Amino acid sequence: MFERSWIKIIPFGLLALLTVLAAYDPTIDVRQLENTQVTQVAEISTQELSNNKIKELHIVKSGENLSVIFEKYKVSLNTTYQIFRKDKSGEVKNIQPGNRLEFTSIGSELKLIQIIKSPVLEFQILILPDVEITKIKKTPEQIISFRSGIIQSSFYLAGLKADIPESVIMDLAYIFGWDIDFVFDIRANDKFKILYETPFIDGIKVENGSILFAEFFNGNKKYSAIRFQGKNKRWDYFDENGNSLEKAFLRAPLDFAYVSSHFNPNRRHPILNKIRAHNGVDYAAKRNTPIRATGEGVIESVGWKSGYGRTVTIRHGGDISTLYAHMEKYESSLVKGSKIKQGQTIGYVGDSGLATAPHLHYEFKIGNTRSDPLKVLLPSALPLKQSLMPEFKKLQSAYLEQSNNFLSRDPNAQFFE
């Protein structure tokens, strides 16, 4: 009788054993546990909660300084004194609007201050019995991109269509701007290809892309640009033979517009209706389009000049001067005698003076002789030293090979054959 009862309970015993083994089996399918009910709730005391981390964030506003911010977040005077005493270079306390400060506390006790100056630079301040300051510099990951484009109406639109960042489009126009007038020289079916790098930290872009290599096909002529550390280890752009692309003057004072009137000593004035020499070039553009200085120099005059309206003249080296007229307004910082860099904004397109519509009148004068800005020969900067040419050629070959590899998989490859 006992044996029969024992035999009957064997299946139930095995079932219980298997259940226990399953509970300890690390390979059990987690989907079997999805419907498990929570049967116990842990209670956390107020004291335990006070030991949790608390993080406070502050974005620096204009006019704020570190002392005021520390006081707001209850940093003790002793800690503040230690931080300032150890900050011998002044890098920590030299905060700027937009910098981010993070204060981490355990309960009510401050443990860490982070001062994040940029995506690549921050300072960590550990609040121990003695303050410890650590400077952290992050190295961005450089992501290389390739783009190509075929121009139908304008270079700018072709660049946007090729999904090139606007900043890179403008940089490319600037780099080739000494040789190509992107208003006057561009033709349908001109094409370009560009290799550029963009720095990322933790998957976030920290700066705009920087051009490494580019080729621009304008009509039957090819222009090349290779980035290389030239004079004083500064990044400059050179053609395939090591000649600097930089010239003393940009070919045009506007990035994208069109020539509405050429240099013409016998032109009939549209308002005065009589023959009056047109000693410059008119660029039609939208009102308030930025106007850039074509060369480095000194402001000779800023003000109203009869039919020219609001006008800026710049004196350059080599007895050269340039004039920019019919402005809507001037750049606010300009005064007579101000030093100006090439490409610096000096004013904005308007129709002041004797003008029928918003445009820029631009003149280029050597001594007392006015020259056609579209045809005058512009002096170049010095080429690379011969001692640097082997290194330059090696870099050029690497960029060209990389560019060709990208191009072989590009939808526009057929146009570059």
C-alpha positions in Angstrom: 0.0 0.0 0.0 2.8 2.3 1.0 4.8 1.5 -2.2 1.7 2.3 -4.4 1.3 5.7 -2.7 5.0 6.4 -3.2 4.8 5.5 -6.9 1.8 7.9 -7.4 3.7 10.9 -6.0 6.9 10.4 -8.1 5.5 12.5 -11.1 4.7 15.3 -8.7 8.2 15.1 -7.2 9.9 15.2 -10.5 7.8 18.2 -11.6 8.8 20.1 -8.4 12.5 19.2 -9.0 12.3 20.5 -12.6 10.7 23.7 -11.4 13.5 24.3 -9.0 16.2 23.6 -11.6 14.4 26.0 -14.0 14.5 28.7 -11.5 18.3 28.4 -11.2 18.9 27.9 -15.0 20.7 31.0 -16.4 19.6 30.0 -19.9 15.9 30.2 -19.2 14.1 32.3 -21.8 13.4 35.7 -20.3 10.1 35.9 -22.1 8.8 33.3 -19.6 9.3 35.8 -16.8 7.5 38.7 -18.5 4.3 38.1 -16.5 6.0 37.7 -13.1 4.3 39.8 -10.4 6.3 42.0 -8.0 5.4 40.6 -4.5 7.8 42.7 -2.3 8.4 46.5 -2.1 11.5 47.7 -0.4 11.1 50.8 1.8 13.9 53.5 1.6 14.4 55.7 4.5 14.7 59.5 4.2 18.3 59.3 5.2 19.1 56.9 2.3 17.4 59.3 -0.2 19.5 62.2 1.1 22.6 60.3 0.1 21.5 60.2 -3.6 23.4 62.3 -6.2 21.9 65.7 -7.1 23.1 67.5 -10.2 22.4 71.2 -10.9 23.1 72.9 -14.3 23.9 76.5 -14.9 24.5 78.2 -18.3 26.7 81.3 -18.1 25.0 84.5 -19.0 26.5 87.8 -20.2 28.0 89.7 -17.3 28.2 86.8 -14.9 31.5 85.8 -13.1 32.5 82.6 -11.3 32.3 84.2 -7.8 28.6 85.2 -8.3 27.7 81.8 -9.7 29.5 79.9 -6.9 27.6 82.0 -4.3 24.3 81.2 -6.0 25.0 77.5 -5.8 26.2 77.7 -2.2 29.9 76.9 -2.9 31.7 77.6 0.4 34.0 80.6 0.6 36.9 78.3 1.5 36.3 76.1 -1.6 36.0 79.2 -3.8 39.3 80.5 -2.3 41.1 77.2 -3.0 39.8 77.0 -6.6 41.0 80.6 -7.4 44.3 80.0 -5.6 45.0 76.9 -7.7 43.8 78.4 -10.9 47.2 80.2 -11.6 46.7 80.5 -15.3 43.2 82.0 -14.9 41.7 79.4 -17.4 39.1 78.2 -14.9 37.6 81.5 -13.9 37.8 83.0 -17.4 34.2 81.9 -18.3 32.2 83.1 -21.3 28.5 83.3 -22.0 27.3 79.9 -23.1 29.7 78.0 -20.9 28.1 75.2 -18.9 28.6 74.5 -15.2 27.5 71.3 -13.5 27.4 71.0 -9.7 27.1 67.4 -8.3 26.3 66.9 -4.7 25.8 63.8 -2.5 22.9 64.8 -0.3 23.7 68.3 0.8 27.4 68.0 0.3 29.0 69.3 -2.9 31.4 66.8 -4.4 32.2 67.9 -8.0 32.1 71.0 -10.2 32.4 70.7 -13.9 33.1 73.8 -16.0 32.5 72.9 -19.7 34.0 75.5 -21.9 33.4 73.8 -25.2 32.8 70.3 -26.6 36.6 69.7 -26.5 37.6 71.4 -23.2 36.3 71.1 -19.7 37.6 71.5 -16.1 36.7 69.0 -13.4 37.0 70.3 -9.8 36.9 67.6 -7.1 35.8 69.0 -3.7 37.9 67.0 -1.3 39.5 68.2 1.9 41.8 69.9 -0.6 40.5 71.0 -4.0 41.8 69.1 -7.1 41.5 70.6 -10.6 41.8 68.5 -13.7 41.9 69.9 -17.2 40.3 67.6 -19.8 40.9 68.0 -23.5 39.0 65.7 -25.8 40.3 64.8 -29.2 37.6 64.9 -31.9 37.1 62.1 -34.4 37.6 63.4 -37.9 34.9 62.1 -40.3 35.9 62.5 -44.0 33.1 63.1 -46.5 33.1 63.4 -50.3 30.7 65.3 -52.5 30.4 66.2 -56.1 28.1 68.5 -58.1 27.1 69.6 -61.5 26.1 73.3 -61.9 22.9 74.1 -63.8 22.1 77.6 -62.6 24.4 78.6 -59.7 27.2 77.0 -57.7 25.4 77.7 -54.4 22.3 75.8 -55.5 24.4 72.9 -56.9 26.2 72.7 -53.6 23.0 72.5 -51.6 21.6 69.9 -54.0 24.8 67.8 -53.4 24.0 68.0 -49.7 27.1 70.0 -48.9 26.9 72.0 -45.6 26.4 75.7 -46.3 29.6 76.6 -44.5 31.6 74.3 -46.7 30.0 75.8 -49.8 31.1 79.3 -48.7 34.6 78.1 -47.9 35.0 76.5 -51.3 33.8 79.7 -53.0 36.4 81.6 -50.9 39.2 79.3 -51.6 38.7 79.5 -55.4 37.5 83.1 -55.2 40.9 84.5 -56.0 40.7 82.9 -59.5 37.0 82.4 -60.2 34.3 85.0 -60.0 31.4 82.9 -58.8 29.1 85.6 -60.2 30.5 86.2 -63.6 32.6 83.1 -64.5 30.2 80.2 -63.7 28.7 78.3 -66.6 26.1 75.6 -67.0 27.7 72.1 -66.6 30.7 73.4 -64.6 31.4 70.7 -62.0 33.3 70.2 -58.8 34.3 67.5 -56.3 35.3 68.1 -52.8 36.9 66.1 -49.9 36.3 67.6 -46.4 36.6 66.5 -42.8 34.3 67.3 -39.9 35.2 66.8 -36.2 32.8 64.9 -34.0 32.9 64.2 -30.3 30.5 61.5 -28.9 28.6 61.5 -32.2 28.0 65.3 -32.1 29.5 67.7 -34.7 31.7 70.2 -32.8 32.8 72.4 -35.8 32.0 73.0 -39.4 33.8 70.9 -42.0 37.3 71.8 -43.2 38.2 71.3 -46.9 41.1 69.0 -47.5 41.1 68.7 -51.3 38.9 70.1 -54.1 38.8 70.3 -57.9 36.6 72.8 -59.8 36.1 72.5 -63.6 35.2 75.9 -65.0 34.7 75.6 -68.7 37.8 73.9 -70.1 40.0 74.8 -67.1 40.6 72.8 -64.0 41.4 74.4 -60.7 42.8 72.4 -57.8 43.1 73.1 -54.1 45.1 71.1 -51.6 45.3 72.0 -47.9 48.8 72.0 -46.5 50.7 73.6 -43.7 52.8 76.2 -45.4 54.5 79.3 -44.0 54.5 79.5 -40.1 52.8 76.1 -40.0 49.5 77.8 -41.0 47.0 75.8 -43.0 46.9 77.3 -46.6 45.6 76.1 -50.0 47.9 75.4 -52.9 47.4 74.3 -56.5 48.8 71.0 -57.8 52.2 72.6 -58.5 52.5 74.1 -55.0 51.5 77.6 -56.0 49.5 79.5 -53.4 45.8 80.0 -54.3 45.8 83.1 -52.0 46.2 86.4 -53.8 46.4 89.9 -52.5 42.8 90.5 -53.6 39.6 88.5 -54.0 38.2 88.6 -57.5 34.7 89.8 -56.3 33.4 91.5 -53.1 30.2 89.4 -53.0 29.8 85.7 -52.7 26.8 85.1 -55.0 25.2 87.8 -57.1 25.3 88.7 -60.8 27.0 91.5 -62.8 24.4 94.0 -63.8 26.8 96.5 -65.4 30.4 96.1 -66.6 33.4 98.5 -66.6 32.6 100.9 -69.5 34.0 104.3 -70.0 31.2 105.2 -72.5 28.2 103.9 -70.6 24.9 106.0 -70.5 23.9 106.6 -66.9 20.5 105.1 -66.2 19.3 108.0 -64.1 21.1 111.0 -65.5 20.5 109.8 -69.1 23.9 111.0 -70.4 27.2 109.4 -71.2 29.2 109.0 -68.0 32.1 106.7 -67.6 31.3 103.6 -65.5 34.7 103.0 -63.8 33.8 99.9 -61.9 31.5 96.8 -61.9 27.9 96.7 -60.5 26.8 93.6 -58.7 23.1 93.1 -58.4 22.1 91.5 -55.1 19.4 91.5 -52.4 19.3 94.3 -50.0 21.5 93.8 -46.9 23.7 91.1 -48.6 27.1 91.3 -46.8 29.9 93.1 -48.7 33.4 91.9 -48.1 36.7 93.7 -48.5 38.6 92.2 -51.4 42.0 92.9 -49.8 43.8 93.7 -46.6 44.1 97.4 -46.0 43.1 100.5 -44.0 39.8 102.3 -44.2 40.5 105.6 -46.0 36.9 106.9 -45.8 33.4 106.0 -44.6 30.5 108.2 -45.4 28.2 109.7 -48.0 29.8 110.5 -51.4 27.5 112.3 -53.8 26.0 110.0 -56.3 27.8 107.0 -54.8 25.6 107.2 -51.7 27.0 105.4 -48.6 30.5 104.6 -49.6 33.6 102.9 -48.1 37.1 103.3 -49.6 40.1 101.1 -48.6 43.7 101.9 -49.1 45.9 98.8 -49.8 49.6 98.2 -50.4 51.2 98.9 -53.8 49.3 102.2 -54.3 46.0 100.3 -54.8 42.6 101.4 -53.4 39.1 99.9 -53.7 35.7 101.6 -53.5 32.4 100.1 -52.4 29.3 102.2 -53.1 25.4 102.4 -52.8 25.5 100.7 -49.4 22.4 100.3 -47.3 24.5 100.6 -44.1 28.1 100.2 -42.9 29.5 97.6 -40.6 29.2 99.4 -37.2 32.8 99.0 -36.2 34.2 100.8 -39.2 36.0 104.1 -38.7 38.6 105.9 -40.7 42.0 104.3 -40.1 40.6 100.9 -39.1 42.7 97.9 -40.3 40.7 95.6 -42.5 41.3 91.9 -43.3 40.7 90.3 -46.6 37.1 88.9 -46.7 36.0 91.0 -43.7 32.4 92.4 -43.9 32.5 96.1 -44.3 28.8 96.9 -45.2 25.6 95.7 -46.8 24.1 96.1 -50.2 21.6 98.9 -50.7 20.5 101.6 -53.2 21.7 104.8 -51.6 22.8 107.6 -53.9 22.0 107.5 -57.6 20.9 103.9 -57.9 17.8 102.4 -59.5 17.8 99.2 -57.4 19.8 97.4 -54.7 23.3 96.7 -55.9 27.0 97.2 -55.1 29.2 99.4 -57.2 32.9 98.2 -56.9 36.0 100.0 -58.2 39.6 99.0 -58.3 42.2 101.8 -58.7 46.0 101.6 -59.1 47.4 105.0 -58.4 45.1 107.4 -60.2 44.0 104.9 -62.8 40.8 102.9 -62.5 41.1 99.3 -63.7 38.4 96.8 -64.7 38.1 94.6 -61.5 37.1 91.6 -63.6 40.3 91.7 -65.7 43.1 93.2 -63.6 45.9 90.8 -62.8 46.1 90.0 -59.1 49.5 89.3 -57.5 49.8 85.9 -55.7 51.3 84.9 -52.4 54.6 83.0 -52.3 54.6 79.4 -53.5 55.7 76.5 -51.3 59.4 76.1 -50.6 61.1 73.4 -52.7 62.1 71.6 -49.5 58.4 71.0 -48.7 57.4 69.8 -52.1 58.0 66.0 -51.6 55.8 66.0 -48.5 53.2 68.1 -50.4 53.2 65.7 -53.4 52.8 62.7 -51.1 49.7 64.3 -49.4 48.3 65.4 -52.7 48.5 61.8 -54.1 46.8 60.4 -51.0 43.9 62.9 -51.3 43.6 62.3 -55.0 43.4 58.5 -54.5 40.9 58.9 -51.7 38.8 61.3 -53.8 38.8 58.9 -56.8 37.8 56.0 -54.7 34.8 58.0 -53.4 34.0 59.2 -57.0 33.9 55.7 -58.3 30.8 55.1 -56.2 29.3 58.5 -56.7 26.2 59.1 -58.9 28.1 61.9 -60.8 31.1 59.7 -61.7 30.1 59.7 -65.4 30.5 63.5 -65.7 34.2 63.3 -64.6 35.3 60.7 -67.1 
